[in-house]
Amino acid sequence: MEKLREHPVLIGLEPKAERHPVLDETALRAIVGAFPDALILTHAQGIVRYLNGSAVALFGHEPDEAVGSPFSLFLSDGMKDHLPNRQRSGRIVMGKRRDGTRFPMALSGRKEGEGHIYHARDLTDFERAEHRLHGLQAELSRVSGMASLGALATTFASELNPPISAAVNFLDGAQLLLGAESPDLLALRDAINEAASQVFRAGEIVHHLREAVSSNAPRHRVESLPELIEEARSLALVGAGERGVDIHVKLDRNAERVLADGIQVQQVMLN
């Protein structure tokens, strides 16, 4: 009697132990099926046993043709050795859709029971955005370069305008002297010499700006401060004498020699 009582207990336990893994697989598939990204379950040998709806939409393979196939079905040629099969490992590989098109995807995998679960995400839009970003960066660099050229052109105009204007004024004066009945040859010579001096000064400015662009460093040397100020004063007074304008300069006797960029100092004074 005691043995008969034991048999129902033993028989009742065996079906319960058989149903347990079935419930686990069902729950796992329910979770995988609800996941928004592509998830694929494989056996230990890498054979597909289940894929969710997102994976069907991503790769284009229906479940009845994908289940039972190797996972390499979803990979581009030459990508079979790039399967992430370690815990939480991942990498970027080239995926392959049913129609043969290839696309970049992030693929990660982890061991789940006796098989693996793989997570795949299409990176096509990400790569497009990245290419677009690189294009915008290149455009920004080009615009920045154009802005730098514009600033350089403004600097050239600001630096060259005073000596060129002075040279033109001196040459205009020389022309007026030549039109006189009895030209003052000494005044004519002085006007031409002053014009030549201003043209030479413009050439120095061009040379100086070219050095500044190439080295980005001021050219410092010992300069005569009174001479720098006198040259700047002369440039500022070109054409102003007719309007009764004059400039008086009083210098410290000890301020004879300075270490400076002469052209920059004169440009500041003229401005």
Disulfide bonds with the S-S distance in Angstrom:
none
